[in-house]
């Protein structure tokens, strides 16, 4: 056989007495989904070639020819003119075959001192690192949009809920800041995961390293890695970084899903706290009045998809012996789909947050239901000297009386309130107002409007750094 990279051959074909069946080729090939790794494969190969030349393993002329060929391949891929061949199985062999066509023996020398095992591990790490950087920017955009929304509504009062029951008055700005905090932790997790992604496997070769005098630290520096993987067996078989990233991505989606659930409920006419811009909604094929919050509903569904990818990757790795196994080819599709799903979701949610209209009157009316200032009355009595448990009991009796009379605590007369405790005075009515309730929670993390504005300023400063 004269051409080791002919359309009907594989790089290892001399070892076998019969060709791989077409069914097996289709079953084992990854080229039609891993071709998205092409820019990173080229990037890694150029760094590898530069190191090989610097170490005297290949000539400078070979390195120059490899660079020339890779530049042409990059252009062909970007122009959609590159021919991807199923027979060559994956992105790596397709690019190497085309390189050999373009530059001859120099292309055949590129694979010196490496294996596809450490090559693909490097490509995936480069790809995930770039994805994390994009996601960090998108998380920042989403947090910025939520901060804008919170700032516009730092004084807008709404009911806070526990068990989906009215609990205490809060501000809508304070509620939005809860999601700002969630997505902030997500950014921290992504940044932390990036540190472990950013370690170079290249140089581990198939599993044991290589006999050539390579300089792994030089390649790491060229590619922007912070360190190398320090065990060759682990370097080629590790997919912890992909699992860790997907776990962080799944948690981002869980936070998106929680936000989505509230948006869907709040948009319902029965609650009517918000409206979402038309461009994020759809209608009904039969009911002309419908305006459905499809984007947040679909985000809830896509959350299950990403969580499923996390479980799939965990199961993929749980039974693998060292070192590399073909099972690891199955890491790419869930990883790629996780990245696509998360980036699309964050991008659309940052835009959608800017298109939320708040119905402040409806929020205020809802906060007046459910005796939201009952805790404030209990705190008032405690400040007058009544033990908290006794204050709690007295207010519970007052709430029951309001239930019977179908009125709010603030609507009771002073005489009626004093029936539950003689400590209650005229000043109690300031305590029972919604504004008084939220303003009284004036400490770091509280819902008081000035604390909301201080929190917004703090996060804006963090995002600017």
C-alpha positions as CSV (number, residue, x, y, z in Angstrom):
1,X,0.0,0.0,0.0
2,X,1.6,3.2,-1.1
3,X,-0.6,5.9,0.5
4,X,-1.1,5.3,4.2
5,X,-3.8,8.0,4.2
6,X,-5.8,7.0,1.1
7,X,-9.5,7.2,1.3
8,X,-9.8,3.5,1.8
9,X,-7.1,3.1,4.4
10,X,-6.5,3.8,8.1
11,X,-3.2,4.9,9.8
12,X,-2.9,1.4,11.2
13,X,-4.1,-0.6,8.2
14,X,-0.8,-2.6,7.7
15,X,-1.5,-4.5,10.9
16,X,-4.8,-5.9,9.7
17,X,-5.7,-8.5,7.0
18,X,-9.1,-7.2,6.1
19,X,-10.6,-3.7,6.0
20,X,-13.0,-2.4,8.6
21,X,-16.6,-2.9,7.7
22,X,-18.7,0.1,6.6
23,X,-21.0,-0.5,9.6
24,X,-18.1,-0.4,12.0
25,X,-16.7,2.7,10.4
26,X,-20.0,4.5,10.9
27,X,-20.3,3.1,14.4
28,X,-16.9,4.2,15.6
29,X,-16.4,7.4,13.6
30,X,-16.6,10.7,15.3
31,X,-15.6,13.1,12.5
32,X,-19.1,14.5,11.9
33,X,-19.3,15.8,15.5
34,X,-15.7,16.3,16.6
35,X,-14.8,18.4,13.5
36,X,-15.7,21.4,15.7
37,X,-12.4,20.7,17.4
38,X,-10.5,21.6,14.2
39,X,-9.3,25.1,15.3
40,X,-7.9,23.6,18.5
41,X,-6.4,20.6,16.8
42,X,-4.5,23.0,14.5
43,X,-3.5,25.2,17.4
44,X,-2.2,22.3,19.3
45,X,-0.4,20.8,16.3
46,X,1.4,24.1,15.5
47,X,2.6,24.3,19.1
48,X,3.8,20.7,19.0
49,X,5.6,21.3,15.7
50,X,7.3,24.4,17.0
51,X,8.6,22.5,20.0
52,X,9.7,19.6,17.9
53,X,11.8,22.0,15.7
54,X,13.2,23.8,18.8
55,X,14.3,20.4,20.2
56,X,15.9,19.4,16.9
57,X,13.4,16.5,16.5
58,X,12.2,17.9,13.1
59,X,13.9,20.5,10.9
60,X,13.0,24.1,10.7
61,X,12.0,23.5,7.1
62,X,9.6,20.8,8.2
63,X,8.1,23.2,10.8
64,X,7.7,25.9,8.2
65,X,6.0,23.5,5.8
66,X,3.7,22.3,8.5
67,X,2.7,25.9,9.3
68,X,2.1,26.7,5.6
69,X,-0.1,23.6,5.2
70,X,-2.0,24.3,8.4
71,X,-2.7,27.8,7.3
72,X,-4.3,26.5,4.1
73,X,-6.3,23.8,5.9
74,X,-7.6,26.5,8.4
75,X,-8.7,28.6,5.4
76,X,-10.4,25.6,3.7
77,X,-12.3,24.7,6.9
78,X,-13.4,28.3,7.5
79,X,-14.6,28.6,3.9
80,X,-16.5,25.3,4.1
81,X,-14.3,23.7,1.4
82,X,-12.6,21.1,3.5
83,X,-13.6,17.5,2.6
84,X,-14.3,15.5,5.8
85,X,-13.9,11.8,5.2
86,X,-15.7,9.1,7.2
87,X,-12.9,6.6,6.4
88,X,-10.5,8.7,8.3
89,X,-12.6,8.4,11.4
90,X,-12.0,11.7,13.3
91,X,-10.9,15.3,13.0
92,X,-7.3,14.5,13.8
93,X,-6.7,12.0,11.0
94,X,-8.6,14.1,8.5
95,X,-6.4,17.1,9.1
96,X,-3.2,15.1,9.1
97,X,-4.2,13.4,5.9
98,X,-4.8,16.8,4.2
99,X,-1.6,18.2,5.6
100,X,0.3,15.3,4.1
101,X,-1.3,15.9,0.7
102,X,-0.2,19.6,0.9
103,X,3.3,19.3,2.3
104,X,4.4,15.7,1.9
105,X,6.8,14.1,4.4
106,X,6.8,17.1,6.7
107,X,3.1,16.4,7.4
108,X,4.0,12.7,8.2
109,X,6.6,13.9,10.7
110,X,4.1,16.0,12.7
111,X,2.8,13.1,14.8
112,X,6.3,12.4,16.1
113,X,6.3,12.2,19.9
114,X,2.5,12.2,20.4
115,X,-0.5,10.0,20.1
116,X,-4.1,10.7,19.3
117,X,-4.8,9.9,22.9
118,X,-2.9,13.0,24.2
119,X,-3.8,15.0,21.1
120,X,-7.6,14.7,21.6
121,X,-7.2,15.3,25.4
122,X,-5.4,18.6,24.5
123,X,-7.9,19.6,21.9
124,X,-10.8,19.1,24.3
125,X,-9.2,21.1,27.0
126,X,-8.5,23.9,24.7
127,X,-12.1,23.8,23.5
128,X,-13.5,23.7,27.0
129,X,-11.2,26.5,28.2
130,X,-12.5,28.8,25.4
131,X,-16.1,27.8,26.2
132,X,-15.6,28.7,29.9
133,X,-14.2,32.1,28.9
134,X,-17.3,32.7,26.8
135,X,-19.6,31.5,29.5
136,X,-18.0,33.8,32.1
137,X,-18.7,36.7,29.8
138,X,-22.3,35.6,29.3
139,X,-22.8,35.2,33.1
140,X,-21.5,38.7,33.5
141,X,-23.9,40.0,30.9
142,X,-26.9,38.2,32.6
143,X,-25.9,39.5,36.0
144,X,-25.6,43.0,34.6
145,X,-29.1,42.8,33.1
146,X,-30.5,41.6,36.4
147,X,-28.7,44.4,38.2
148,X,-30.3,46.9,35.9
149,X,-33.7,45.4,36.7
150,X,-33.0,45.4,40.4
151,X,-31.9,49.0,40.4
152,X,-35.1,50.1,38.6
153,X,-37.1,48.3,41.3
154,X,-35.1,48.8,44.5
155,X,-38.2,50.3,46.1
156,X,-40.9,48.1,44.4
157,X,-42.6,46.1,47.1
158,X,-43.7,42.5,46.5
159,X,-44.5,39.6,48.8
160,X,-41.7,37.2,49.7
161,X,-42.7,33.6,49.9
162,X,-41.9,30.4,51.7
163,X,-43.8,27.2,50.8
164,X,-45.4,29.5,48.1
165,X,-47.3,31.2,50.9
166,X,-47.0,34.9,51.6
167,X,-44.2,35.3,54.2
168,X,-42.9,38.9,54.5
169,X,-42.7,42.0,52.3
170,X,-39.5,42.3,50.2
171,X,-38.5,44.5,47.3
172,X,-38.4,43.2,43.7
173,X,-34.9,44.5,43.5
174,X,-33.9,42.3,46.4
175,X,-35.5,39.3,44.8
176,X,-33.5,39.9,41.6
177,X,-30.3,40.2,43.6
178,X,-30.8,36.6,44.8
179,X,-30.3,35.4,41.2
180,X,-27.4,37.8,40.8
181,X,-25.8,36.0,43.8
182,X,-26.6,32.5,42.3
183,X,-25.1,33.3,39.0
184,X,-22.1,34.9,40.8
185,X,-21.4,31.6,42.5
186,X,-21.7,29.9,39.1
187,X,-19.1,32.2,37.7
188,X,-16.8,31.3,40.7
189,X,-17.3,27.6,40.0
190,X,-16.5,28.1,36.3
191,X,-13.4,30.1,37.1
192,X,-12.2,27.4,39.5
193,X,-13.0,24.6,37.1
194,X,-10.9,26.5,34.4
195,X,-7.8,26.0,36.6
196,X,-8.0,22.3,36.3
197,X,-9.0,22.3,32.6
198,X,-5.9,24.4,31.9
199,X,-3.3,21.7,32.3
200,X,-1.5,20.2,29.2
201,X,-1.8,16.5,28.5
202,X,0.3,16.7,25.3
203,X,3.5,14.7,25.7
204,X,1.9,11.8,27.5
205,X,1.7,10.2,24.0
206,X,-0.4,6.9,24.1
207,X,0.0,6.3,27.8
208,X,3.6,6.1,28.9
209,X,5.2,9.2,27.5
210,X,7.7,9.3,24.6
211,X,11.4,8.4,23.9
212,X,11.9,11.7,22.1
213,X,13.5,14.7,24.0
214,X,10.3,16.8,24.1
215,X,9.8,20.0,26.1
216,X,6.2,19.8,27.5
217,X,6.6,23.1,29.4
218,X,7.4,24.9,26.2
219,X,4.2,23.6,24.6
220,X,2.2,24.5,27.7
221,X,3.5,28.1,27.6
222,X,2.8,28.4,23.9
223,X,-0.8,27.2,24.4
224,X,-1.4,29.3,27.5
225,X,-1.7,26.3,29.9
226,X,-0.8,27.0,33.5
227,X,0.8,23.5,34.0
228,X,1.2,20.1,32.5
229,X,-0.6,16.9,33.6
230,X,2.0,15.2,35.7
231,X,1.2,11.5,35.1
232,X,1.0,10.2,31.5
233,X,-1.6,7.5,32.3
234,X,-3.9,10.0,34.0
235,X,-3.2,12.7,31.3
236,X,-4.7,10.6,28.5
237,X,-7.6,8.9,30.4
238,X,-8.8,11.8,32.6
239,X,-12.1,13.3,31.9
240,X,-12.6,14.8,35.3
241,X,-12.3,18.3,33.8
242,X,-15.2,17.6,31.4
243,X,-17.3,16.2,34.3
244,X,-16.5,19.1,36.5
245,X,-17.4,21.6,33.8
246,X,-20.6,19.9,33.1
247,X,-21.5,19.8,36.8
248,X,-20.9,23.5,37.0
249,X,-23.0,24.0,33.8
250,X,-25.8,21.8,35.2
251,X,-25.9,24.0,38.3
252,X,-26.1,27.2,36.2
253,X,-29.0,25.6,34.4
254,X,-30.7,24.7,37.7
255,X,-30.5,28.4,38.6
256,X,-31.9,29.4,35.2
257,X,-34.7,26.9,35.7
258,X,-35.6,28.3,39.1
259,X,-35.8,31.8,37.6
260,X,-37.8,30.4,34.7
261,X,-40.3,28.8,37.1
262,X,-40.9,32.2,38.8
263,X,-41.2,34.0,35.5
264,X,-43.8,31.6,34.2
265,X,-45.8,31.9,37.5
266,X,-45.5,35.7,37.7
267,X,-46.6,36.1,34.1
268,X,-49.8,34.1,34.7
269,X,-52.9,36.5,34.8
270,X,-53.8,34.9,38.1
271,X,-50.6,36.4,39.6
272,X,-49.8,39.1,37.1
273,X,-46.5,40.4,38.6
274,X,-44.7,40.8,35.3
275,X,-44.9,40.7,31.5
276,X,-42.2,39.4,29.2
277,X,-41.5,41.1,25.9
278,X,-43.4,39.6,22.9
279,X,-40.2,38.5,21.1
280,X,-39.7,35.9,23.8
281,X,-43.2,34.5,23.7
282,X,-45.5,32.6,21.3
283,X,-49.2,32.3,20.7
284,X,-51.6,29.4,20.3
285,X,-52.7,27.8,17.1
286,X,-56.3,27.7,18.3
287,X,-56.6,30.3,21.2
288,X,-56.0,33.8,19.8
289,X,-55.7,35.4,23.3
290,X,-52.7,33.3,24.4
291,X,-49.3,34.7,25.1
292,X,-47.1,31.8,26.2
293,X,-43.7,32.2,28.0
294,X,-42.0,29.7,25.8
295,X,-38.4,30.7,26.5
296,X,-38.5,30.2,30.3
297,X,-40.6,27.0,29.8
298,X,-38.1,25.6,27.3
299,X,-35.2,26.5,29.6
300,X,-36.7,24.4,32.3
301,X,-36.8,21.5,29.9
302,X,-33.2,22.1,28.7
303,X,-32.1,22.0,32.3
304,X,-33.0,18.3,32.4
305,X,-31.1,17.8,29.2
306,X,-27.8,19.2,30.7
307,X,-28.3,17.4,34.0
308,X,-28.7,14.2,31.9
309,X,-25.4,14.9,30.2
310,X,-23.7,15.2,33.6
311,X,-25.1,11.8,34.6
312,X,-24.1,10.3,31.3
313,X,-20.5,11.5,31.7
314,X,-20.3,10.1,35.2
315,X,-21.5,6.7,34.0
316,X,-19.1,6.8,31.0
317,X,-16.1,7.0,33.3
318,X,-17.2,4.9,36.3
319,X,-15.9,1.5,35.0
320,X,-12.9,2.4,32.9
321,X,-9.5,0.9,33.7
322,X,-6.4,2.9,32.9
323,X,-5.5,4.2,30.5
324,X,-7.3,5.4,27.4
325,X,-10.4,3.4,26.2
326,X,-12.6,4.0,23.2
327,X,-15.4,4.7,25.6
328,X,-14.0,8.2,25.9
329,X,-15.2,9.0,22.4
330,X,-18.6,9.3,24.0
331,X,-17.5,12.3,26.0
332,X,-17.8,14.7,23.2
333,X,-21.5,14.8,22.2
334,X,-22.8,15.5,25.7
335,X,-20.0,18.0,26.3
336,X,-20.6,19.8,23.1
337,X,-24.4,19.9,23.6
338,X,-23.9,21.1,27.2
339,X,-21.8,24.0,25.9
340,X,-24.2,24.9,23.1
341,X,-27.3,24.7,25.4
342,X,-25.7,26.8,28.2
343,X,-24.3,29.5,26.0
344,X,-27.5,29.9,24.0
345,X,-29.6,30.0,27.2
346,X,-27.4,32.6,28.9
347,X,-27.4,34.8,25.8
348,X,-31.2,34.7,25.5
349,X,-31.8,35.2,29.2
350,X,-29.6,38.3,29.4
351,X,-31.6,39.8,26.5
352,X,-34.9,38.6,28.0
353,X,-34.2,40.2,31.5
354,X,-34.0,43.5,29.8
355,X,-37.5,42.9,28.4
356,X,-39.3,42.3,31.6
357,X,-42.0,44.7,32.6
358,X,-42.9,44.8,36.3
359,X,-46.5,45.4,37.4
360,X,-45.8,47.1,40.6
361,X,-49.4,47.7,41.6
362,X,-50.2,44.0,41.4
363,X,-47.1,43.1,43.5
364,X,-48.1,45.6,46.2
365,X,-51.7,44.3,46.3
366,X,-50.4,40.8,46.7
367,X,-48.1,41.9,49.5
368,X,-51.1,43.2,51.4
369,X,-52.5,39.7,51.4
370,X,-51.5,36.9,53.8
371,X,-50.6,39.1,56.8
372,X,-47.1,39.8,55.5
373,X,-46.3,42.2,58.4
374,X,-47.2,39.7,61.1
375,X,-43.5,39.1,61.9
376,X,-43.0,42.9,62.2
377,X,-45.8,43.0,64.8
378,X,-44.1,40.2,66.8
379,X,-40.7,42.0,66.6
380,X,-42.5,45.2,67.8
381,X,-43.8,43.4,70.9
382,X,-40.3,42.0,71.6
383,X,-38.8,45.4,71.5
384,X,-41.5,46.5,74.0
385,X,-40.2,43.8,76.4
386,X,-42.4,40.7,75.6
387,X,-40.5,37.4,75.2
388,X,-40.4,36.3,71.5
389,X,-42.5,33.2,72.1
390,X,-45.2,35.1,73.9
391,X,-45.1,37.8,71.1
392,X,-45.4,35.0,68.5
393,X,-48.5,33.6,70.3
394,X,-50.1,37.0,70.6
395,X,-49.7,37.8,66.9
396,X,-51.0,34.3,66.0
397,X,-54.2,35.1,67.9
398,X,-54.4,38.5,66.1
399,X,-54.0,36.8,62.7
400,X,-56.8,34.4,63.5
401,X,-59.1,37.3,64.4
402,X,-58.2,39.0,61.1
403,X,-59.0,35.8,59.3
404,X,-62.4,35.7,60.9
405,X,-63.0,39.4,60.2
406,X,-61.5,39.2,56.7
407,X,-59.2,42.2,57.3
408,X,-55.5,42.9,57.4
409,X,-53.6,43.6,60.6
410,X,-53.1,47.2,59.5
411,X,-56.8,47.6,59.2
412,X,-57.6,46.7,62.8
413,X,-58.1,49.6,65.3
414,X,-55.7,50.3,68.1
415,X,-58.3,49.1,70.6
416,X,-58.7,45.8,68.7
417,X,-54.9,45.3,68.5
418,X,-54.5,46.0,72.3
419,X,-56.8,43.1,73.0
420,X,-53.9,40.9,72.1
421,X,-51.3,42.8,74.1
422,X,-51.5,45.9,76.2
423,X,-48.0,46.8,75.1
424,X,-49.3,47.9,71.7
425,X,-49.4,51.6,71.2
426,X,-50.2,54.1,68.4
427,X,-46.7,53.7,67.0
428,X,-47.6,50.2,65.9
429,X,-49.2,51.4,62.6
430,X,-45.9,52.6,61.3
431,X,-44.6,49.0,61.8
432,X,-47.5,47.4,60.0
433,X,-46.9,49.3,56.7
434,X,-45.2,47.6,53.8
435,X,-42.7,50.4,53.5
436,X,-41.9,50.3,57.2
437,X,-41.4,46.5,57.1
438,X,-38.9,46.5,54.3
439,X,-37.1,49.6,55.5
440,X,-36.6,48.1,58.9
441,X,-34.4,45.2,57.5
442,X,-31.5,47.6,57.1
443,X,-28.4,45.5,57.3
444,X,-26.1,43.8,54.9
445,X,-28.1,41.3,52.9
446,X,-31.4,42.8,54.0
447,X,-34.3,43.9,51.7
448,X,-34.2,47.6,52.7
449,X,-34.0,49.7,49.5
450,X,-30.8,51.4,50.6
451,X,-29.2,48.0,51.2
452,X,-30.4,46.8,47.8
453,X,-28.7,49.8,46.2
454,X,-25.5,49.2,48.2
455,X,-25.5,45.5,47.0
456,X,-26.0,46.6,43.4
457,X,-23.0,48.9,43.7
458,X,-20.9,46.2,45.2
459,X,-21.6,43.7,42.4
460,X,-21.1,46.3,39.7
461,X,-17.7,47.0,41.1
462,X,-16.9,43.3,41.1
463,X,-18.0,43.0,37.5
464,X,-15.9,46.0,36.5
465,X,-12.7,44.6,38.0
